[in-house]
C-alpha cells in the first residue's frame, strides 16, 4: 500500500511538471525578446575617403612631402562637418614629422567634410603608412595612407619658383635703369638751360646814348 501511494505521488508530480512546462517554454522567448528589444543598435561607422596623398613619393634631400587630404562621410554618403580627424605617423623607421617634430596632427573636417594634414619633413627612406582616424560623437572611422620617402625622386605638386619680387637681381637692374634715366634727364635739362641762356645773351639789345648798337 505504501509503495502504490508513492507511485501515485510520483506520477502526479510528473503530470504537474508536464502541464507547467509549456507555460515556462512559452514565456522564455518573450523574456528573450524583451531583452533583445532593450539593446540599442550600434552607431553607424564613418567612411574616411582619401582625396590626395595616397601612394605619393616624398623627397628627403629636397624636404618635399605630400600632404594627405581626406573626406569624412556618413552612412548616407553625405559629408560630415566638425569631425575630429587625427593623422598619425609611424614612430620608427620611414616616417615623417610635423611642425615641432610632432608625430600626430589633429584637426576638424570643414563644411565639405574634408580635412588635410600640413606638409611634413620626410624621415628615412622607404615605404610607410599614415594612420587617419575620424570621430564624430559615437561614430568612428579609420583608414591608412601609403607613401614612400625617397633619397632622390619626388612625386607631388610642382615646386613653386621664387616670385620675381623676391629676387634681388631684377630689382638691382631696375634700379640702375631708373638711375640712368634720371641722370639722362638732368643732363638734357642742363644742356637745354645752357643753350637757352646763350641764345638769350646773343639776342640782347643794348641801348646807349647816341646811335643804337646791336650785338
Secondary structure, 3 states (H helix, E strand, C coil): CHHHHHHHHHHHHHHHHHHHHHHHHHHHHHHHHHHHHHCCCCCCCCEEEEEECCCEEEECCCCECCCCEEEEECCCCCECCCCEEEEECCCCCCEEECHHHCCEEEEECCCCCEEECCCCEEECCEEEEEEEEEEECCEEEEEEEEEEEECCCCECCCCCCCCHHHCHHHHHHHHHHHHHHHHHHHHHHHHHHHHHHHHHHHCCEECCCCCCEEC
